[in-house]
Amino acid sequence: MKLNLKRPLAFFDLETTGVNVASDRIVEISILKALPDGTEEVKTMRINPGIPIPLESSLIHGIYDEDIKDAPTFKQVGEEFARFLDDSDLAGYNSNKFDIPVLLEEFLRAGIDFDLENRHFVDVQNVFHQMEQRTLKAAYQFYCGKNIENAHSAEADIKATYEVLLAQIDKYQDVEFEDKKGNKSKPVQNDVAALHAFTNMNKVVDFAGRLVYNENGDETINFGKHKGKCVEEVFNTEPSYYNWMKNGDFPLYTKRCLDKIWVRWNGKKEKLKIERQTKISIENAKPAPQPQAPRQPSHVKPKEEEPKPIDNSMLEQLKMKFGK
């Protein structure tokens, strides 16, 4: 089966020093870019993380400190990977929760503005877990009937992930799915936008899941004492929470998302302040009402003018009028 693509879909996998999104580093990155014409491009590179690789991590992926001592740092090659991914949607296995957040942290540390706007993200694990709920090794065996050779090497994993997605589309394209609310659909389609919608049902704001959208599309806190509250509501009642998160052990991309909400919230506050000041200025600029003369009671007759005394001028006017 061939993926129905409108633009490249880049499957990628990372091997890292650990599983902490905010503090661990990439030691190997492999990308398989599936192109709309059916061709593929693969780019694999080991990275010097700049910190020691814990033994427990090396035992999993087989990469030790001596293996990457002469490898480039991410800062040295980050622009190269940004260009390679520039025109692509992103896909992977557990990529929404781990690989994308880790990659974003590396780009931010390197000072590279990797734009995520208008991209689709297809997490193959989410398709699998929601339909079958197993691991990549089991998924490969279940869907493809094969075992992964060199499991936990980045390139072997992303090739397996690519094959699993093709098999999932073939298996589930006409299969009905019922979500927790009882809504029924056939979400697994040979369409990246549809796969994006199905594998991003939690609607996270920051990929790490510290901030999520609620049903109204508002950003909410997804941990701690304010879990479930709108971020702007928390800023209204406890604005110091922003500084606490900014100084805390949160991923850089989470903090960047928080900054956007903070700027927007302050903009709303400033707008309200200006509106209040404008209203006060308008009220102060109105002319003071002029005092009115007291009205006389209706039963009081207007005062008659006193008659003027007759003088020679008046006699002359009468004589001329009556000819006498």
Secondary structure as GFF3:
##gff-version 3
##sequence-region A 1 324
A	DSSP	beta_strand	9	16	.	.	.	ID=ss1
A	DSSP	beta_strand	26	34	.	.	.	ID=ss2
A	DSSP	beta_strand	40	46	.	.	.	ID=ss3
A	DSSP	alpha_helix	55	61	.	.	.	ID=ss4
A	DSSP	alpha_helix	65	68	.	.	.	ID=ss5
A	DSSP	alpha_helix	74	85	.	.	.	ID=ss6
A	DSSP	beta_strand	89	92	.	.	.	ID=ss7
A	DSSP	pi_helix	95	99	.	.	.	ID=ss8
A	DSSP	alpha_helix	100	109	.	.	.	ID=ss9
A	DSSP	beta_strand	121	123	.	.	.	ID=ss10
A	DSSP	alpha_helix	124	131	.	.	.	ID=ss11
A	DSSP	alpha_helix	136	139	.	.	.	ID=ss12
A	DSSP	pi_helix	140	144	.	.	.	ID=ss13
A	DSSP	alpha_helix	154	172	.	.	.	ID=ss14
A	DSSP	beta_strand	177	178	.	.	.	ID=ss15
A	DSSP	beta_strand	184	185	.	.	.	ID=ss16
A	DSSP	alpha_helix	192	199	.	.	.	ID=ss17
A	DSSP	beta_strand	211	213	.	.	.	ID=ss18
A	DSSP	beta_strand	219	221	.	.	.	ID=ss19
A	DSSP	three_ten_helix	224	226	.	.	.	ID=ss20
A	DSSP	alpha_helix	231	237	.	.	.	ID=ss21
A	DSSP	alpha_helix	240	247	.	.	.	ID=ss22
A	DSSP	alpha_helix	252	285	.	.	.	ID=ss23
A	DSSP	alpha_helix	312	322	.	.	.	ID=ss24
###
